[in-house]
Amino acid sequence: MGHPGCSSKAGSTLLETVIAMFLLTAAAFSILQLLDRGVVYLSRTSQMTQAVLVAENRLARLRAAAEDPAVYRSGLSGHLGSGLTEPGFPGFLITLERAPGDRTTFTPSTAMESQYPAGEKREIEGGVIPVKCTVAWGSGQSLEVMTYLSEPPAAIDPLTAVRVTGGGAVGAFGSSNFGATFHDAGGAQIPGVTFSWSVESVDGNGTILEEDSHRSGSSAVLENKYAYNFRTGTWGLRPGRARMRATARYNGVEYVGYSSDIQFGGP
């Protein structure tokens, strides 16, 4: 004859076993889900990393091509398009295109020129070209990378870069106008360059009255007067020879040009 409590204990043990198995199954299922999501996440991360490499490689080649002034001035013609591929990265399709709204740049800096009205800002011709690189892969996944390309610096011959006009004889208390332009090695003028002026004396000297031409310093006025006398309120003269020196800065380098000889006359 069995004990009265045996059936109840057996039932409780069976129920506990079922609950435990259910909890273990649920835990195992959750772990499998986490593992599956981890694999998917790692796969997507790997694909994203590869997409970044694809974009960087393509843009690096585009930047190298844009170092050719002819390619840049053509608007990157022949180097943009869609359905492009990158060697070693199958399954990734690339689209290179000019992004809307080319960025205008100013000299000597955009921040300094921002205080002037639109018509007076010194704009750098060419500015920069915004380029968007879109890399697509899988089912609708894509990555966009933006970059800006600027016009490559021109080749410069230091001996002929700065050309200065003006010179000759300047009578007592008379004045003479001077101008400066900047040129590449082929002789083409490069706009947007700023100049500063000084007098290089041989045995005569004068005073620079102004440097302007729309704040670029590309023009200056030299007057035959020197050494102001504060006691008498008059200017003196230093007859003799001198020349005007114009200094330009282009791509971080200073270039110098000189006017023809100036002959300051005496009283």
Contacts in CASP RR format, 6 or more apart in sequence:
PFRMAT RR
TARGET T0000
AUTHOR 0000-0000-0000
METHOD contacts of the structure
MODEL  1
MGHPGCSSKAGSTLLETVIAMFLLTAAAFSILQLLDRGVVYLSRTSQMTQ
AVLVAENRLARLRAAAEDPAVYRSGLSGHLGSGLTEPGFPGFLITLERAP
GDRTTFTPSTAMESQYPAGEKREIEGGVIPVKCTVAWGSGQSLEVMTYLS
EPPAAIDPLTAVRVTGGGAVGAFGSSNFGATFHDAGGAQIPGVTFSWSVE
SVDGNGTILEEDSHRSGSSAVLENKYAYNFRTGTWGLRPGRARMRATARY
NGVEYVGYSSDIQFGGP
44 141 0 8 1.000
47 137 0 8 1.000
47 138 0 8 1.000
47 141 0 8 1.000
48 143 0 8 1.000
50 89 0 8 1.000
50 92 0 8 1.000
51 92 0 8 1.000
51 135 0 8 1.000
51 137 0 8 1.000
51 143 0 8 1.000
52 143 0 8 1.000
52 145 0 8 1.000
53 89 0 8 1.000
54 86 0 8 1.000
54 89 0 8 1.000
54 92 0 8 1.000
54 94 0 8 1.000
54 135 0 8 1.000
55 94 0 8 1.000
55 133 0 8 1.000
55 135 0 8 1.000
55 143 0 8 1.000
55 145 0 8 1.000
56 145 0 8 1.000
57 86 0 8 1.000
58 84 0 8 1.000
58 86 0 8 1.000
58 94 0 8 1.000
58 96 0 8 1.000
58 133 0 8 1.000
59 131 0 8 1.000
59 133 0 8 1.000
59 145 0 8 1.000
59 147 0 8 1.000
62 76 0 8 1.000
62 79 0 8 1.000
62 96 0 8 1.000
62 131 0 8 1.000
62 149 0 8 1.000
63 147 0 8 1.000
63 149 0 8 1.000
65 71 0 8 1.000
65 76 0 8 1.000
65 79 0 8 1.000
66 72 0 8 1.000
66 76 0 8 1.000
66 79 0 8 1.000
66 129 0 8 1.000
66 149 0 8 1.000
66 152 0 8 1.000
67 152 0 8 1.000
68 152 0 8 1.000
69 151 0 8 1.000
69 152 0 8 1.000
69 154 0 8 1.000
71 77 0 8 1.000
71 79 0 8 1.000
72 129 0 8 1.000
72 149 0 8 1.000
72 151 0 8 1.000
72 152 0 8 1.000
73 151 0 8 1.000
75 98 0 8 1.000
75 129 0 8 1.000
76 98 0 8 1.000
76 129 0 8 1.000
76 131 0 8 1.000
76 149 0 8 1.000
79 96 0 8 1.000
80 96 0 8 1.000
80 97 0 8 1.000
80 98 0 8 1.000
80 131 0 8 1.000
81 95 0 8 1.000
81 96 0 8 1.000
81 97 0 8 1.000
82 93 0 8 1.000
82 94 0 8 1.000
82 95 0 8 1.000
82 96 0 8 1.000
82 97 0 8 1.000
83 93 0 8 1.000
83 94 0 8 1.000
83 95 0 8 1.000
84 93 0 8 1.000
84 94 0 8 1.000
84 95 0 8 1.000
84 96 0 8 1.000
85 91 0 8 1.000
85 92 0 8 1.000
85 93 0 8 1.000
85 94 0 8 1.000
86 92 0 8 1.000
86 94 0 8 1.000
91 137 0 8 1.000
91 138 0 8 1.000
92 135 0 8 1.000
92 136 0 8 1.000
92 137 0 8 1.000
93 135 0 8 1.000
93 136 0 8 1.000
93 137 0 8 1.000
94 133 0 8 1.000
94 134 0 8 1.000
94 135 0 8 1.000
94 136 0 8 1.000
95 132 0 8 1.000
95 133 0 8 1.000
95 134 0 8 1.000
95 136 0 8 1.000
96 131 0 8 1.000
96 132 0 8 1.000
96 133 0 8 1.000
97 131 0 8 1.000
97 132 0 8 1.000
97 134 0 8 1.000
98 129 0 8 1.000
98 130 0 8 1.000
98 131 0 8 1.000
98 132 0 8 1.000
99 130 0 8 1.000
99 131 0 8 1.000
99 132 0 8 1.000
99 146 0 8 1.000
100 130 0 8 1.000
101 130 0 8 1.000
102 127 0 8 1.000
102 128 0 8 1.000
102 129 0 8 1.000
102 130 0 8 1.000
103 127 0 8 1.000
103 128 0 8 1.000
103 130 0 8 1.000
103 148 0 8 1.000
104 123 0 8 1.000
104 124 0 8 1.000
104 127 0 8 1.000
105 123 0 8 1.000
105 124 0 8 1.000
105 127 0 8 1.000
105 128 0 8 1.000
105 150 0 8 1.000
106 112 0 8 1.000
106 113 0 8 1.000
106 121 0 8 1.000
106 122 0 8 1.000
106 123 0 8 1.000
106 124 0 8 1.000
107 113 0 8 1.000
107 122 0 8 1.000
107 123 0 8 1.000
107 124 0 8 1.000
107 192 0 8 1.000
107 193 0 8 1.000
107 194 0 8 1.000
107 216 0 8 1.000
108 122 0 8 1.000
108 194 0 8 1.000
113 121 0 8 1.000
113 122 0 8 1.000
114 121 0 8 1.000
120 214 0 8 1.000
122 192 0 8 1.000
122 214 0 8 1.000
122 215 0 8 1.000
122 216 0 8 1.000
124 191 0 8 1.000
124 192 0 8 1.000
125 191 0 8 1.000
125 192 0 8 1.000
126 151 0 8 1.000
127 150 0 8 1.000
127 151 0 8 1.000
128 148 0 8 1.000
128 149 0 8 1.000
128 150 0 8 1.000
128 151 0 8 1.000
129 148 0 8 1.000
129 149 0 8 1.000
129 150 0 8 1.000
130 146 0 8 1.000
130 147 0 8 1.000
130 148 0 8 1.000
131 146 0 8 1.000
131 147 0 8 1.000
131 148 0 8 1.000
131 149 0 8 1.000
132 144 0 8 1.000
132 145 0 8 1.000
132 146 0 8 1.000
133 144 0 8 1.000
133 145 0 8 1.000
133 146 0 8 1.000
133 147 0 8 1.000
134 142 0 8 1.000
134 143 0 8 1.000
134 144 0 8 1.000
135 142 0 8 1.000
135 143 0 8 1.000
135 144 0 8 1.000
135 145 0 8 1.000
136 142 0 8 1.000
153 250 0 8 1.000
153 251 0 8 1.000
154 184 0 8 1.000
154 185 0 8 1.000
154 188 0 8 1.000
154 190 0 8 1.000
155 184 0 8 1.000
155 185 0 8 1.000
155 186 0 8 1.000
156 184 0 8 1.000
156 185 0 8 1.000
156 250 0 8 1.000
156 251 0 8 1.000
156 253 0 8 1.000
156 255 0 8 1.000
157 184 0 8 1.000
157 185 0 8 1.000
157 186 0 8 1.000
158 255 0 8 1.000
160 183 0 8 1.000
160 185 0 8 1.000
160 187 0 8 1.000
161 182 0 8 1.000
161 183 0 8 1.000
161 184 0 8 1.000
161 248 0 8 1.000
161 250 0 8 1.000
161 255 0 8 1.000
161 257 0 8 1.000
162 180 0 8 1.000
162 181 0 8 1.000
162 182 0 8 1.000
162 183 0 8 1.000
162 195 0 8 1.000
162 246 0 8 1.000
162 247 0 8 1.000
162 248 0 8 1.000
162 255 0 8 1.000
162 256 0 8 1.000
162 257 0 8 1.000
163 180 0 8 1.000
163 181 0 8 1.000
163 182 0 8 1.000
163 183 0 8 1.000
163 257 0 8 1.000
164 178 0 8 1.000
164 179 0 8 1.000
164 180 0 8 1.000
164 244 0 8 1.000
164 246 0 8 1.000
164 257 0 8 1.000
164 258 0 8 1.000
164 259 0 8 1.000
165 178 0 8 1.000
165 179 0 8 1.000
165 180 0 8 1.000
165 259 0 8 1.000
166 176 0 8 1.000
166 177 0 8 1.000
166 178 0 8 1.000
166 179 0 8 1.000
166 244 0 8 1.000
166 259 0 8 1.000
166 260 0 8 1.000
167 176 0 8 1.000
167 178 0 8 1.000
167 243 0 8 1.000
167 244 0 8 1.000
167 259 0 8 1.000
167 260 0 8 1.000
167 261 0 8 1.000
167 262 0 8 1.000
168 176 0 8 1.000
168 260 0 8 1.000
168 261 0 8 1.000
168 262 0 8 1.000
168 263 0 8 1.000
169 262 0 8 1.000
169 263 0 8 1.000
169 265 0 8 1.000
170 176 0 8 1.000
170 222 0 8 1.000
170 223 0 8 1.000
170 224 0 8 1.000
170 262 0 8 1.000
170 263 0 8 1.000
170 264 0 8 1.000
170 265 0 8 1.000
171 224 0 8 1.000
171 264 0 8 1.000
171 265 0 8 1.000
171 266 0 8 1.000
172 224 0 8 1.000
172 237 0 8 1.000
172 265 0 8 1.000
172 266 0 8 1.000
172 267 0 8 1.000
173 223 0 8 1.000
173 224 0 8 1.000
173 225 0 8 1.000
173 235 0 8 1.000
173 237 0 8 1.000
174 223 0 8 1.000
174 224 0 8 1.000
174 225 0 8 1.000
175 209 0 8 1.000
175 221 0 8 1.000
175 222 0 8 1.000
175 223 0 8 1.000
175 224 0 8 1.000
176 221 0 8 1.000
176 222 0 8 1.000
176 262 0 8 1.000
177 219 0 8 1.000
177 220 0 8 1.000
177 221 0 8 1.000
177 222 0 8 1.000
178 197 0 8 1.000
178 219 0 8 1.000
178 220 0 8 1.000
178 221 0 8 1.000
178 222 0 8 1.000
178 244 0 8 1.000
178 246 0 8 1.000
178 259 0 8 1.000
179 213 0 8 1.000
179 218 0 8 1.000
179 219 0 8 1.000
179 220 0 8 1.000
179 246 0 8 1.000
180 195 0 8 1.000
180 197 0 8 1.000
180 217 0 8 1.000
180 218 0 8 1.000
180 219 0 8 1.000
180 220 0 8 1.000
180 246 0 8 1.000
180 248 0 8 1.000
180 257 0 8 1.000
181 189 0 8 1.000
181 218 0 8 1.000
182 189 0 8 1.000
182 190 0 8 1.000
182 192 0 8 1.000
182 193 0 8 1.000
182 195 0 8 1.000
182 248 0 8 1.000
182 250 0 8 1.000
182 255 0 8 1.000
183 189 0 8 1.000
183 190 0 8 1.000
184 190 0 8 1.000
190 250 0 8 1.000
192 216 0 8 1.000
193 216 0 8 1.000
193 218 0 8 1.000
193 248 0 8 1.000
193 249 0 8 1.000
193 250 0 8 1.000
194 216 0 8 1.000
194 217 0 8 1.000
194 218 0 8 1.000
194 248 0 8 1.000
194 249 0 8 1.000
195 211 0 8 1.000
195 216 0 8 1.000
195 217 0 8 1.000
195 218 0 8 1.000
195 246 0 8 1.000
195 247 0 8 1.000
195 248 0 8 1.000
196 211 0 8 1.000
196 217 0 8 1.000
196 246 0 8 1.000
196 247 0 8 1.000
197 208 0 8 1.000
197 211 0 8 1.000
197 217 0 8 1.000
197 220 0 8 1.000
197 244 0 8 1.000
197 245 0 8 1.000
197 246 0 8 1.000
197 247 0 8 1.000
198 208 0 8 1.000
198 244 0 8 1.000
198 245 0 8 1.000
198 247 0 8 1.000
199 205 0 8 1.000
199 206 0 8 1.000
199 207 0 8 1.000
199 208 0 8 1.000
199 222 0 8 1.000
199 242 0 8 1.000
199 243 0 8 1.000
199 244 0 8 1.000
199 245 0 8 1.000
200 242 0 8 1.000
200 243 0 8 1.000
200 244 0 8 1.000
200 245 0 8 1.000
200 258 0 8 1.000
201 238 0 8 1.000
201 242 0 8 1.000
202 240 0 8 1.000
202 241 0 8 1.000
202 242 0 8 1.000
202 243 0 8 1.000
202 261 0 8 1.000
203 240 0 8 1.000
203 241 0 8 1.000
204 226 0 8 1.000
204 238 0 8 1.000
204 239 0 8 1.000
204 240 0 8 1.000
204 241 0 8 1.000
204 242 0 8 1.000
204 264 0 8 1.000
205 226 0 8 1.000
205 238 0 8 1.000
205 240 0 8 1.000
205 242 0 8 1.000
205 264 0 8 1.000
206 222 0 8 1.000
206 223 0 8 1.000
206 224 0 8 1.000
206 225 0 8 1.000
206 226 0 8 1.000
206 238 0 8 1.000
206 242 0 8 1.000
206 264 0 8 1.000
207 222 0 8 1.000
207 223 0 8 1.000
207 225 0 8 1.000
207 226 0 8 1.000
207 235 0 8 1.000
208 220 0 8 1.000
208 221 0 8 1.000
208 222 0 8 1.000
208 223 0 8 1.000
209 220 0 8 1.000
209 221 0 8 1.000
209 222 0 8 1.000
209 223 0 8 1.000
210 220 0 8 1.000
210 221 0 8 1.000
211 217 0 8 1.000
211 219 0 8 1.000
211 220 0 8 1.000
212 219 0 8 1.000
212 220 0 8 1.000
213 219 0 8 1.000
220 244 0 8 1.000
220 246 0 8 1.000
222 244 0 8 1.000
222 262 0 8 1.000
224 237 0 8 1.000
224 264 0 8 1.000
224 265 0 8 1.000
224 266 0 8 1.000
225 235 0 8 1.000
225 236 0 8 1.000
225 237 0 8 1.000
226 235 0 8 1.000
226 236 0 8 1.000
226 237 0 8 1.000
226 238 0 8 1.000
227 235 0 8 1.000
227 236 0 8 1.000
227 238 0 8 1.000
228 234 0 8 1.000
228 235 0 8 1.000
228 236 0 8 1.000
229 235 0 8 1.000
229 236 0 8 1.000
237 264 0 8 1.000
237 265 0 8 1.000
237 266 0 8 1.000
237 267 0 8 1.000
238 264 0 8 1.000
239 264 0 8 1.000
239 265 0 8 1.000
239 266 0 8 1.000
240 263 0 8 1.000
240 264 0 8 1.000
240 265 0 8 1.000
241 261 0 8 1.000
241 262 0 8 1.000
241 263 0 8 1.000
241 264 0 8 1.000
242 261 0 8 1.000
242 262 0 8 1.000
242 264 0 8 1.000
243 258 0 8 1.000
243 259 0 8 1.000
243 260 0 8 1.000
243 261 0 8 1.000
243 262 0 8 1.000
244 258 0 8 1.000
244 259 0 8 1.000
244 262 0 8 1.000
245 256 0 8 1.000
245 257 0 8 1.000
245 258 0 8 1.000
245 259 0 8 1.000
246 256 0 8 1.000
246 257 0 8 1.000
246 258 0 8 1.000
246 259 0 8 1.000
247 254 0 8 1.000
247 255 0 8 1.000
247 256 0 8 1.000
247 257 0 8 1.000
248 254 0 8 1.000
248 255 0 8 1.000
248 256 0 8 1.000
249 255 0 8 1.000
END
